[in-house]
Amino acid sequence: MIKFTSTGNLENEIKGIIAAYNRLVLGIEKEALSGETGRAYGGIIRAGKGKLVESITREMILIAWQLLGGDPQRIEFSTKKVKVPIKRDYIEKIKDHEVKNYLLKNINKCYYSQKNDLHVYIDGKFVLAVECKSYTEDAMLKRVLVDFTLLKQVHPNLKFLLVQLESQLGGDYSIKLCNHPLGSFPTHTLLSYFDIELNIITLLKGERDVKRPIHKKEFFKPLTKESLESAIEVIKGLLADFVQTQRDFF
């Protein structure tokens, strides 16, 4: 488990996220970065471009928690995998008695280890699973839904969040971002087959185009303060139920 301290000046943290995004995506150096952009900038830069969306999401979660008045000592990010046990009814249906008996004798070894990009714990309880993508299209979303479904077998009250830098899901995800998008027909169809209440955050406007990569200056998409603030509001909604004291929470 990794614990965090107070984020300090929240406006500086948002500026830090934007500055780190600019630097990592396009190599843009803003004026007077030193000492003015807070912990977020340094943390994201250290994580590097490969972990950009995950690092931004981590910072947004911490900012949301602080805005809710949550004690920073209560929130943690875990790298521990969740053991999803084999279903007993699956074993019972196996017709090959040798295979069935083999699994029953080794039942404690029959599990699948599942981990998504961010597992958020509050007061030691797993409350939010997050998948972070530079972009998402429906084939990738299908995999995310399967992964989240596995986690839900062990943690039935878990909340689920997908954060994407760009969207390739169609519909208005890349237009409305976090402002109550209607979504797309294929995405809603996939969601209808999974018992997962998925929250989707999109950070950049404009549908992803493989021929227009954002790391090229002519196709660069700015990460805005308004986009981050909207995303943080969504995260606040997901964490709001857990702000009460540890004694009241359990």
C-alpha positions, 0 to 999 in steps of 0.5 A, spaced: 500 500 500 502 507 498 499 512 502 499 520 500 500 526 504 496 533 503 496 535 496 497 542 498 495 548 493 490 545 489 490 550 483 497 549 483 496 541 482 492 542 476 497 546 473 502 541 475 498 536 471 497 540 465 505 542 465 507 535 465 502 533 460 505 538 455 512 536 457 511 529 456 507 529 450 510 535 446 516 537 450 513 543 451 517 547 457 512 552 461 515 558 464 517 558 471 515 551 472 520 550 478 517 550 485 510 552 482 507 546 480 507 542 486 507 535 487 503 533 481 508 535 476 514 532 479 510 525 480 507 525 473 514 527 470 518 521 474 513 516 472 514 518 464 510 518 458 508 510 459 504 512 465 502 518 463 494 517 464 495 513 470 499 518 473 494 524 471 488 519 474 492 518 481 493 525 482 486 527 480 483 522 485 487 525 490 485 532 489 478 529 489 479 526 495 482 532 498 476 537 495 471 532 499 475 533 506 478 526 506 483 525 510 489 523 506 492 518 511 485 514 509 486 513 502 491 508 499 493 505 492 495 498 492 499 494 487 496 487 490 493 483 485 486 480 487 485 473 487 479 471 484 477 464 486 474 458 481 467 457 481 464 451 485 459 450 480 464 449 474 467 444 478 461 440 479 459 440 472 466 437 469 464 430 467 471 428 467 472 425 474 479 425 474 479 432 472 474 434 477 477 430 483 484 434 481 481 441 482 477 439 488 484 436 491 487 443 489 481 448 490 486 453 494 490 453 488 484 454 483 484 462 482 486 467 477 490 473 479 487 480 477 489 487 477 487 493 474 491 500 473 489 503 480 486 499 486 484 505 490 483 503 498 480 507 503 480 505 510 483 499 508 477 497 504 478 496 496 473 501 493 474 503 486 478 500 480 480 504 475 483 502 468 487 508 464 488 508 457 491 513 452 485 511 448 479 506 448 475 503 442 470 497 443 474 491 443 479 494 448 473 496 452 470 489 452 477 486 455 476 492 461 469 489 462 471 482 463 477 484 468 472 488 472 467 483 472 472 478 475 474 483 480 466 484 482 466 476 484 470 478 490 468 485 491 461 486 489 460 493 491 466 495 488 466 502 483 469 502 476 472 507 472 475 508 465 479 514 464 482 515 457 486 521 454 482 520 447 476 516 445 475 512 439 468 509 442 464 513 437 458 517 439 459 523 443 465 521 448 470 525 445 465 531 445 462 532 451 468 529 455 465 528 462 459 532 461 454 527 461 455 524 454 450 520 451 455 515 449 455 510 442 450 505 440 456 499 440 459 501 447 452 501 450 451 494 447 457 491 450 455 495 457 448 491 456 452 484 457 456 486 463 453 487 470 458 493 471 456 500 472 462 503 468 464 511 469 467 513 463 472 519 463 475 522 457 480 528 458 481 530 450 476 533 445 476 530 438 475 523 436 482 519 436 485 519 429 491 514 428 493 518 422 493 525 427 498 523 433 497 528 438 505 528 440 506 531 433 505 539 434 500 540 428 495 535 431 497 536 439 490 537 443 491 541 449 489 538 456 485 544 459 483 546 466 476 545 465 477 538 463 480 536 469 475 539 473 470 536 470 473 529 471 475 531 478 467 532 479 466 525 477 471 522 481 468 526 487 462 523 486 465 516 486 468 517 493 463 521 496 460 515 500 467 514 503 468 521 506 465 519 513 470 517 519 473 510 519 468 508 525 462 510 521 464 507 515 464 500 517 
